[in-house]
Amino acid sequence: MADFMDEWDKFGPNLRGACNVKIDRRPALNPLRTTLHTLFDLLVSSRVRSAVDRAVDSMTRLPDERPIVDLLAEEMAYFNGRFSALGASSPEDEIDSGLESGKTIKDSIDDVVTLPRWVRKLLKVLNELLSLVRGG
């Protein structure tokens, strides 16, 4: 079974990679690159990681919620396994699928994990930036 925080640590960089490939292919999206990098740097920061870890830890202490954490970890593990190797030679539909899957996982985490408001706001900004990149 996948560990939530191990998968969280891979999720941001893998989603960043999918965004980078899309931006590389669509020069009109290049102005978003710095904003996305700043956001992903925040999402993988120790402050955000600690907040997510605390929220997940509180869920794992409740017998009814532990399976939910495990399911979210498996969802991220699927994403991380499937989309970690996206690169310049990846088909466009695979990149788009990676971006859509990343948004789906972000939505699952945001809906299920009781995160601090400021982390939820970061995820909201991520949602909007993913929409811009996908629609680019």
GICORRA-V431821 format. One record per backbone hydrogen bond with DSSP energy under -1.0 kcal/mol. NH is the residue of the N-H (numbers start at 1). CO is the residue of the C=O. E is the energy in kcal/mol with one decimal. If there is no record, write none. Layout:
BEGIN
{{NH:CO:E} {NH:CO:E}}
END
This chain:
BEGIN
{{7:3:-2.4} {8:4:-2.7} {9:5:-2.2} {11:7:-2.2} {12:8:-1.3} {14:10:-2.3} {15:11:-2.7} {16:12:-2.7} {17:13:-2.1} {18:14:-1.8} {19:15:-2.2} {20:16:-2.7} {21:17:-2.2} {22:18:-2.0} {23:19:-2.7} {24:20:-2.7} {25:21:-1.5} {26:22:-1.3} {29:26:-2.7} {30:27:-1.6} {32:29:-2.5} {33:30:-1.6} {36:32:-2.9} {37:33:-2.7} {38:34:-2.5} {39:35:-2.4} {40:36:-3.1} {41:37:-2.4} {42:38:-1.9} {43:39:-2.5} {44:40:-1.7} {45:42:-1.3} {49:45:-2.7} {50:46:-2.5} {51:47:-1.8} {52:48:-2.7} {53:49:-2.9} {54:50:-2.5} {55:51:-2.0} {56:52:-2.7} {57:53:-2.8} {58:54:-2.2} {59:55:-1.3} {60:56:-2.3} {62:59:-1.7} {65:62:-1.4} {66:62:-1.9} {69:65:-1.8} {70:66:-2.2} {71:67:-2.3} {72:68:-2.4} {73:69:-2.4} {74:70:-2.2} {75:71:-2.2} {76:72:-2.4} {77:73:-2.5} {78:74:-2.4} {79:75:-2.0} {80:76:-3.3} {81:77:-2.6} {82:78:-2.6} {83:79:-3.0} {86:83:-1.2} {90:87:-2.1} {95:91:-1.8} {96:92:-2.6} {97:93:-2.0} {98:94:-2.1} {99:95:-2.3} {100:96:-2.5} {101:97:-2.9} {102:98:-2.4} {103:99:-2.0} {104:100:-2.2} {105:101:-2.4} {106:102:-2.5} {107:103:-2.6} {108:104:-2.3} {109:105:-2.7} {110:106:-2.6} {111:107:-2.5} {112:108:-2.1} {113:109:-2.5} {115:113:-1.5} {120:116:-2.2} {121:117:-2.1} {122:118:-1.5} {123:119:-2.2} {124:120:-1.9} {125:121:-2.3} {126:122:-2.4} {127:123:-2.3} {128:124:-2.0} {129:125:-2.6} {130:126:-2.8} {131:127:-1.9} {132:128:-2.0} {133:129:-2.6} {134:130:-3.0} {135:131:-2.1} {136:132:-1.4}}
END
